[in-house]
């Protein structure tokens, strides 16, 4: 029985194990494949390119403007610097799969 109060996490090592077990690559080939995949994603996002994976979703880089916020511990106002953030929007196929399980 799964304890729903705990978050389940899959790690990069878990992904390597899945690639190794299901596709039949050697451990080194599976590790290289997973590392290359994530490296390509990071490089694309760092170059301000969106990453679209059919049936999964879109990773998009957005620019946040500088704004005023407050320190939650002290209540003191502070400036939050402009920054880039990555957002993920799941595809409709993924949403349907997620909601039908």
PAZAPA-4460 file (N, C-alpha, C; in steps of 0.05 Angstrom, whole numbers, plus 32768, in hexadecimal, padded with zeros to 4 digits):
% residues 101
    n_x    n_y    n_z   ca_x   ca_y   ca_z    c_x    c_y    c_z   seq   type   mol
   8011   7FE8   8000   8000   8000   8000   8012   8019   8000     1      X     A
   800B   802C   7FF0   801B   8045   7FEE   8010   8059   8002     2      X     A
   8023   8065   8011   801B   807A   8024   801A   8094   8015     3      X     A
   8001   809F   8011   7FFD   80B7   8002   8008   80D0   8010     4      X     A
   800F   80CE   8029   8019   80E6   8037   8036   80EB   8030     5      X     A
   8044   80D8   8024   805F   80DC   801B   8060   80E2   7FFE     6      X     A
   8072   80F4   7FF7   8076   80FA   7FDA   8088   80E5   7FCE     7      X     A
   8081   80DB   7FB7   8092   80C8   7FA9   80A4   80D8   7F96     8      X     A
   80BD   80D1   7F94   80CF   80E0   7F84   80DE   80CD   7F72     9      X     A
   80E1   80D4   7F58   80F1   80C4   7F46   810B   80D4   7F41    10      X     A
   8121   80C7   7F43   813B   80D5   7F3F   8146   80CF   7F24    11      X     A
   815C   80DD   7F1D   8169   80D8   7F04   8173   80BC   7F03    12      X     A
   817D   80B2   7F19   8187   8096   7F1B   8170   8082   7F15    13      X     A
   8158   8089   7F1F   8140   8078   7F19   813A   8077   7EFC    14      X     A
   813C   808E   7EEF   8137   8090   7ED2   814C   807F   7EC3    15      X     A
   8165   8081   7ECB   817A   8071   7EBF   8174   8053   7EC1    16      X     A
   816B   804B   7ED9   8163   802F   7EDD   814D   8026   7ECB    17      X     A
   8139   8038   7EC7   8122   8032   7EB5   812C   802F   7E98    18      X     A
   813D   8041   7E8F   8147   803F   7E74   8158   8026   7E71    19      X     A
   8168   8020   7E85   8179   8008   7E84   8167   7FEF   7E83    20      X     A
   8153   7FEE   7E94   8142   7FD6   7E95   812F   7FD2   7E7E    21      X     A
   8124   7FE8   7E74   810F   7FE5   7E60   8119   7FE6   7E43    22      X     A
   812E   7FF5   7E3F   8138   7FF8   7E23   814F   7FE5   7E1E    23      X     A
   815D   7FDE   7E32   8173   7FCA   7E2F   818E   7FD7   7E2A    24      X     A
   8190   7FF1   7E2E   81AB   7FFE   7E2C   81BC   7FF3   7E43    25      X     A
   81D6   7FF5   7E40   81E7   7FEF   7E57   81E3   8006   7E6B    26      X     A
   81ED   8002   7E84   81EA   8017   7E98   81F8   8030   7E8F    27      X     A
   820F   802E   7E83   821E   8046   7E7A   820E   8054   7E63    28      X     A
   8204   8044   7E50   81F4   8050   7E3B   81DB   805D   7E45    29      X     A
   81CE   8051   7E58   81B5   805C   7E64   81BC   8076   7E73    30      X     A
   81D2   8076   7E82   81DA   808E   7E90   81E1   80A4   7E7D    31      X     A
   81F0   809E   7E68   81F7   80B2   7E54   81DF   80BD   7E46    32      X     A
   81CB   80AC   7E3F   81B3   80B5   7E32   81A3   80C8   7E44    33      X     A
   819F   80C1   7E5D   8190   80D2   7E6F   819F   80EC   7E74    34      X     A
   81B9   80EC   7E78   81C8   8104   7E7B   81C7   8116   7E63    35      X     A
   81C8   810A   7E4B   81C6   811A   7E32   81AB   8126   7E2F    36      X     A
   8196   8117   7E35   817B   8121   7E33   8177   813A   7E45    37      X     A
   817F   8138   7E5E   817C   814F   7E70   818E   8166   7E69    38      X     A
   81A6   8160   7E5F   81B8   8175   7E56   81AC   8184   7E3E    39      X     A
   81A0   8176   7E2B   8193   8183   7E15   817C   8195   7E1E    40      X     A
   816C   818B   7E31   8156   819B   7E3C   8161   81B4   7E49    41      X     A
   8175   81B1   7E5A   8180   81C8   7E69   818C   81DD   7E55    42      X     A
   819B   81D3   7E41   81A8   81E5   7E2E   8192   81F4   7E1E    43      X     A
   817D   81E6   7E16   8168   81F4   7E07   815A   8209   7E18    44      X     A
   8154   8202   7E31   8146   8215   7E42   8158   822D   7E49    45      X     A
   8172   8228   7E4D   8185   823E   7E52   8188   8250   7E3A    46      X     A
   8183   8245   7E22   8184   8256   7E09   8169   8261   7E03    47      X     A
   8157   8262   7E16   813C   826D   7E14   812B   825F   7DFF    48      X     A
   8131   8245   7DFA   8121   8235   7DE8   810D   8225   7DF8    49      X     A
   80F4   8225   7DF0   80E0   8214   7DFD   80E6   81F7   7DF7    50      X     A
   80DF   81E5   7E09   80E2   81C8   7E04   80C6   81BC   7E04    51      X     A
   80BE   81B1   7DED   80A4   81A5   7DEA   80A7   8187   7DE5    52      X     A
   809A   8178   7DF7   809C   815B   7DF5   807F   8150   7DF0    53      X     A
   807B   8147   7DD8   8060   813E   7DD0   8056   8128   7DE3    54      X     A
   803D   812C   7DEC   8031   8119   7DFE   8038   811D   7E1B    55      X     A
   804B   8130   7E20   8054   8135   7E3C   804E   8152   7E44    56      X     A
   805A   8165   7E36   8055   8181   7E3C   806A   8194   7E32    57      X     A
   8068   81AD   7E3A   807A   81C2   7E32   8089   81CE   7E4A    58      X     A
   80A3   81D2   7E47   80B3   81E1   7E5A   80B9   81FC   7E4D    59      X     A
   80B2   8211   7E5B   80B5   822C   7E50   80C4   823E   7E63    60      X     A
   80D6   824E   7E59   80E5   8261   7E69   80D5   827C   7E69    61      X     A
   80CF   8286   7E80   80C1   82A0   7E83   80D3   82B3   7E92    62      X     A
   80D1   82CC   7E8B   80DF   82E1   7E99   80CD   82EE   7EAE    63      X     A
   80D6   82EE   7EC7   80C7   82FC   7EDC   80D2   8317   7EE0    64      X     A
   80C1   832B   7EE3   80CB   8346   7EE8   80D2   834A   7F05    65      X     A
   80E3   835E   7F0A   80E9   8365   7F26   80CF   836F   7F33    66      X     A
   80CC   8368   7F4D   80B4   8370   7F5B   80BA   8372   7F79    67      X     A
   80A7   837F   7F86   80AA   8381   7FA3   809C   836A   7FB1    68      X     A
   80A9   835F   7FC5   809E   8349   7FD5   80A3   8350   7FF2    69      X     A
   809F   833B   8003   80A5   833F   801F   80B2   8326   802B    70      X     A
   80C2   832A   803E   80CE   8314   804D   80B9   8308   805F    71      X     A
   80B2   82EE   805B   809C   82E3   806B   80A2   82E1   8089    72      X     A
   80BB   82E1   8090   80C3   82DE   80AC   80C1   82F9   80BB    73      X     A
   80C9   830F   80AD   80CA   8329   80BA   80B4   833C   80B0    74      X     A
   80A8   8336   8099   8095   8348   808D   80A1   835F   807F    75      X     A
   80BB   8361   807F   80CA   8377   8073   80C7   8376   8054    76      X     A
   80C2   838D   8048   80C0   838E   802B   80DC   838B   801F    77      X     A
   80DD   837E   8008   80F6   8379   7FFA   80F2   8377   7FDC    78      X     A
   8107   837C   7FCD   8105   837B   7FB0   810C   835E   7FA7    79      X     A
   80FC   8353   7F96   8101   8339   7F8B   810C   833E   7F6E    80      X     A
   8124   8335   7F69   8131   833B   7F4F   8123   832D   7F38    81      X     A
   8127   8339   7F20   811D   832D   7F08   812C   8313   7F04    82      X     A
   811E   82FF   7EF9   812A   82E5   7EF6   811B   82D5   7EE1    83      X     A
   8128   82C0   7ED7   811B   82AD   7EC5   8111   8295   7ED5    84      X     A
   80FA   828B   7ECD   80EF   8274   7ED9   80E6   8260   7EC3    85      X     A
   80E5   8247   7ECA   80DC   8233   7EB7   80C0   822A   7EC0    86      X     A
   80AE   8229   7EAE   8093   821F   7EB4   808E   8206   7EA3    87      X     A
   807D   81F5   7EAD   8076   81DC   7E9F   8058   81DC   7E9C    88      X     A
   804F   81D7   7E83   8033   81D3   7E7E   802F   81B8   7E72    89      X     A
   8021   81A6   7E80   801D   818B   7E75   800B   818B   7E5D    90      X     A
   8010   8178   7E4B   7FFF   8175   7E33   7FE4   816B   7E3B    91      X     A
   7FD1   816E   7E29   7FB6   8164   7E2E   7FB6   8145   7E32    92      X     A
   7FC7   8137   7E23   7FC9   811A   7E25   7FD2   8113   7E41    93      X     A
   7FE7   8121   7E4B   7FF1   811C   7E66   7FDC   8122   7E7B    94      X     A
   7FCE   8139   7E78   7FB9   8140   7E8B   7FA4   812A   7E8C    95      X     A
   7F9C   8120   7E75   7F87   810B   7E74   7F91   80F2   7E81    96      X     A
   7FAA   80EA   7E7C   7FB6   80D2   7E89   7FB7   80D6   7EA7    97      X     A
   7FBF   80ED   7EB0   7FC2   80F3   7ECC   7FA7   80F1   7EDB    98      X     A
   7F92   80FC   7ECE   7F78   80FD   7EDB   7F68   80E4   7ED8    99      X     A
   7F71   80D1   7EC8   7F63   80B8   7EC4   7F6F   80A1   7ED4   100      X     A
   7F83   80A7   7EE5   7F90   8093   7EF6   7F86   8095   7F12   101      X     A
***
